[in-house]
Amino acid sequence: MKTNKDKNHGGRLKEEYRGMWAEYLCRFLEGYRKKGVTVKRISIQNGPAAVQIWDSCVYSAGEGKEFLRDYLYPALCAHGLTDLEIFIWDHNKERLLERALETIDADTDRMITGMAFHWYSGDHFEALQMAHEKFPKKKLLFSEGCVEHSKFAAKDQLADARMYGHDITGDLNHGACAFIDWCILLNEKGGSNHVDNFVDVTAFLRPDGQVAVVLMNRTAERMPVYLRMRGEVLPVTVEQDAIMTVLIDPGQ
């Protein structure tokens, strides 16, 4: 179904298989739902500009828009799956706005919930800000990030925490609405993985209704911070090279 005849190493979806691929995705989603797994959102392709040693398929902006408009969205309608949120791009931040401008038009606007993005090429928070300003009704979703053991020390958890704290804060402050780590469940070595791309992950859930203020101090000095809410001021000191969370009960 791909030009390189391989599920890995990039390649492009052949035009004659676009309808079949859209139908397959719909059946895949229906299969999950029959098993009680509710899929709420999808992207057209993970890393559409990445030629990888693992599963990958390249889409230009035009190819992605045509597949969505002429094949995927009509198939979702035929299968009664239009409640799904559809995200475009799903790749590194710096080209997020460029892909959105090339994909979202009068025909596709109603089909697209938002833009998904990764962190692997750097911060690029300004790209999120520009995309948010240009498309304020579209969701900006961080859909993938990990600490790769091939690039960073597997045991340096403080450095890992700094990476996450810095990126989550920057993303949310520049228009993002959610941050999804990759992956949720791994073994003690950061796998399993069919190409030995081991990563480091943890996750937390806190549905208690309190206001959480996350503070990160990346300097070697203690940092005074003053939080103001409803006319009250709370002085806080963040220790050097630390991340902390202040919980505020809005009912108090």
Phi, psi and omega per residue, in radians:
M1 nan -0.195 -3.133
K2 -2.011 2.741 -3.059
T3 -1.146 -0.457 3.137
N4 -1.669 0.021 3.106
K5 0.965 0.662 -3.097
D6 -2.637 2.369 3.135
K7 -1.240 -0.340 3.112
N8 -1.778 -3.130 2.966
H9 1.063 0.691 3.036
G10 1.280 -2.285 -3.013
G11 1.413 2.911 -3.123
R12 -2.141 2.622 3.056
L13 -1.195 2.183 3.125
K14 -1.165 2.467 -3.055
E15 -1.016 -0.641 -3.098
E16 -1.229 -0.169 3.140
Y17 -1.878 0.065 -3.103
R18 -1.061 -0.778 3.128
G19 -1.117 -0.719 3.133
M20 -1.134 -0.705 3.140
W21 -1.160 -0.710 3.090
A22 -1.082 -0.724 3.115
E23 -1.147 -0.698 3.108
Y24 -1.073 -0.780 3.135
L25 -1.060 -0.705 3.117
C26 -1.112 -0.749 3.124
R27 -1.168 -0.611 3.064
F28 -1.058 -0.821 3.129
L29 -1.126 -0.729 3.109
E30 -1.121 -0.645 3.103
G31 -1.082 -0.733 3.079
Y32 -1.088 -0.778 -3.094
R33 -1.139 -0.612 3.101
K34 -1.142 -0.461 3.096
K35 -1.551 0.083 3.112
G36 1.527 0.168 3.120
V37 -1.727 1.991 -3.099
T38 -1.545 1.926 3.054
V39 -1.541 2.145 -3.049
K40 -1.790 -0.399 -3.087
R41 -2.636 2.641 3.096
I42 -2.443 2.826 2.922
S43 -2.065 2.798 -3.099
I44 -1.140 -0.713 -3.133
Q45 -2.844 2.313 3.028
N46 -1.271 2.255 3.103
G47 0.962 1.043 -3.047
P48 -1.196 -0.134 3.077
A49 -1.977 0.205 -3.053
A50 -1.872 2.174 2.986
V51 -1.685 1.889 -2.980
Q52 -2.051 2.799 3.070
I53 -1.299 -0.200 3.051
W54 -1.894 -2.997 -3.069
D55 -0.893 2.119 -3.115
S56 -2.763 2.643 3.110
C57 -2.647 2.253 -3.043
V58 -1.586 2.321 3.031
Y59 -2.234 2.236 2.907
S60 -1.283 2.959 3.105
A61 -1.040 -0.732 3.134
G62 -1.129 -0.744 3.127
E63 -1.125 -0.743 3.129
G64 -1.124 -0.720 3.128
K65 -1.150 -0.755 3.129
E66 -1.121 -0.729 3.131
F67 -1.105 -0.753 3.112
L68 -1.122 -0.908 -3.019
R69 -1.194 -0.767 -2.964
D70 -1.715 -0.270 -3.045
Y71 -2.276 -1.009 -3.016
L72 -1.177 -0.891 -3.087
Y73 -1.128 -0.772 3.057
P74 -1.033 -0.634 3.112
A75 -1.178 -0.729 3.091
L76 -1.070 -0.697 3.095
C77 -1.104 -0.767 -3.117
A78 -1.116 -0.503 -3.118
H79 -1.694 0.084 3.140
G80 1.181 0.636 -3.076
L81 -2.001 0.458 -3.078
T82 -1.323 -0.061 3.057
D83 -1.338 -0.188 3.115
L84 -1.181 2.473 2.990
E85 -1.512 2.270 -3.122
I86 -1.908 2.215 3.129
F87 -2.009 2.459 3.098
I88 -1.782 2.969 3.122
W89 1.275 -1.463 3.127
D90 1.053 0.815 -3.128
H91 -2.643 -2.942 -2.991
N92 -1.115 2.676 -2.906
K93 -1.125 -0.619 -2.886
E94 -1.136 -0.362 3.126
R95 -1.899 0.282 -3.112
L96 -1.068 -0.901 -3.110
L97 -1.134 -0.719 3.125
E98 -0.997 -0.824 -3.129
R99 -1.168 -0.667 3.123
A100 -1.096 -0.769 3.142
L101 -1.101 -0.558 -3.121
E102 -1.471 -0.259 -3.026
T103 -1.903 -0.676 -3.052
I104 -1.510 2.066 3.083
D105 -2.497 -2.960 -3.078
A106 -1.066 -0.521 -3.126
D107 -1.420 -0.704 -3.005
T108 -1.670 -0.232 -3.044
D109 -0.940 -0.775 -3.099
R110 -1.233 -0.307 -3.114
M111 -1.508 -0.364 -2.955
I112 -1.849 2.132 3.088
T113 -1.399 -0.673 -3.103
G114 -3.117 -2.876 -3.099
M115 -2.110 2.313 3.083
A116 -1.793 2.678 -3.077
F117 -2.662 2.815 3.118
H118 -2.064 -3.141 -3.064
W119 -2.033 0.066 -2.855
Y120 -1.218 -0.257 -3.120
S121 -1.830 0.121 3.113
G122 2.171 -3.108 -3.054
D123 -1.102 -1.114 3.123
H124 0.847 0.726 3.135
F125 -1.121 -0.504 3.140
E126 -1.118 -0.507 3.106
A127 -1.154 -0.684 3.078
L128 -1.133 -0.755 -3.130
Q129 -1.053 -0.773 -3.135
M130 -1.164 -0.699 3.118
A131 -1.143 -0.678 3.121
H132 -1.150 -0.694 3.131
E133 -1.212 -0.635 -3.123
K134 -1.332 -0.648 -3.099
F135 -2.230 1.215 -3.018
P136 -1.122 -0.354 -3.126
K137 -1.580 -0.091 3.139
K138 -1.618 2.443 3.100
K139 -1.330 2.473 3.016
L140 -1.918 2.020 -2.980
L141 -2.098 2.083 2.976
F142 -1.317 1.960 -2.971
S143 -1.855 -0.196 -3.140
E144 -2.847 2.280 2.993
G145 -2.828 2.542 3.103
C146 -2.725 2.773 3.016
V147 -1.648 1.868 -3.047
E148 -1.463 2.160 -3.106
H149 -1.156 -0.321 3.090
S150 -1.284 -0.309 -3.097
K151 -1.981 -0.429 -3.062
F152 -2.299 2.741 3.141
A153 -1.143 2.263 -3.042
A154 -1.164 -0.415 -3.044
K155 -1.791 -0.025 -3.111
D156 -1.503 1.356 -3.043
Q157 -1.197 -0.516 3.111
L158 -1.152 -0.746 3.095
A159 -1.114 -0.681 3.091
D160 -1.069 -0.785 -3.133
A161 -1.089 -0.660 3.092
R162 -1.067 -0.766 3.139
M163 -1.030 -0.830 -3.128
Y164 -1.158 -0.816 -3.104
G165 -1.054 -0.772 -3.141
H166 -1.109 -0.798 -3.056
D167 -1.285 -0.743 3.133
I168 -1.057 -0.791 3.140
T169 -1.082 -0.835 -3.130
G170 -1.102 -0.723 3.135
D171 -1.103 -0.871 -3.086
L172 -1.144 -0.605 3.140
N173 -1.329 -0.148 -3.136
H174 -2.099 0.414 2.947
G175 2.036 -0.195 -3.128
A176 -1.209 2.637 -3.133
C177 -1.947 -0.224 -3.108
A178 -2.806 2.736 -3.130
F179 -2.330 2.014 -3.137
I180 -1.946 2.097 -3.141
D181 -1.350 2.878 3.101
W182 -2.396 2.033 0.011
C183 -1.922 3.014 -3.119
I184 -1.372 -0.734 -2.998
L185 -2.129 2.009 3.134
L186 -2.349 2.846 3.058
N187 -1.484 -3.081 -3.021
E188 -1.203 -0.220 3.120
K189 -1.712 -0.060 -3.115
G190 1.599 0.341 -3.137
G191 -2.151 -2.770 0.055
S192 -1.449 2.784 -3.057
N193 -2.684 2.302 -3.026
H194 -1.367 -0.097 3.055
V195 -2.213 0.373 3.092
D196 1.027 0.594 3.080
N197 -1.645 1.338 -3.031
F198 -1.400 2.459 -3.070
V199 -2.379 2.997 -3.037
D200 -2.131 2.195 -3.031
V201 -2.566 2.589 2.888
T202 -2.601 2.841 -3.081
A203 -2.569 2.648 -3.098
F204 -2.412 2.618 3.088
L205 -2.265 2.251 -3.085
R206 -2.445 1.473 -3.060
P207 -1.647 0.853 -3.027
D208 -1.705 -0.017 3.051
G209 1.442 -0.065 3.127
Q210 -1.372 2.749 3.057
V211 -1.461 2.128 -3.113
A212 -1.865 2.197 3.071
V213 -1.978 2.030 -3.115
V214 -1.728 2.200 -3.088
L215 -2.120 2.342 3.099
M216 -2.243 2.235 3.112
N217 -1.967 1.914 -3.110
R218 -1.703 0.225 3.122
T219 -1.727 3.025 3.131
A220 -1.608 0.144 -3.124
E221 -2.075 2.615 3.025
R222 -1.120 2.459 -3.015
M223 -2.100 2.092 3.058
P224 -1.391 2.392 3.129
V225 -2.321 2.465 3.107
Y226 -2.096 2.015 3.140
L227 -1.701 2.228 -3.124
R228 -2.066 2.241 3.135
M229 -2.591 2.173 3.122
R230 0.932 0.719 3.065
G231 1.459 -0.123 3.126
E232 -1.746 2.552 -3.132
V233 -2.073 2.266 3.119
L234 -2.045 1.980 3.083
P235 -1.393 2.346 -3.131
V236 -2.357 2.496 3.037
T237 -1.992 2.186 3.097
V238 -1.735 2.142 -3.118
E239 -1.125 2.822 -3.137
Q240 -1.092 2.469 3.062
D241 0.901 0.903 -3.017
A242 -2.427 2.766 3.004
I243 -2.142 2.326 3.127
M244 -2.487 2.748 3.108
T245 -2.128 2.273 3.040
V246 -1.830 2.193 3.132
L247 -1.785 2.230 -3.126
I248 -2.081 2.189 3.093
D249 -1.515 1.907 -3.076
P250 -1.142 -0.252 3.118
G251 -1.428 -0.221 -3.104
Q252 -1.501 nan nan
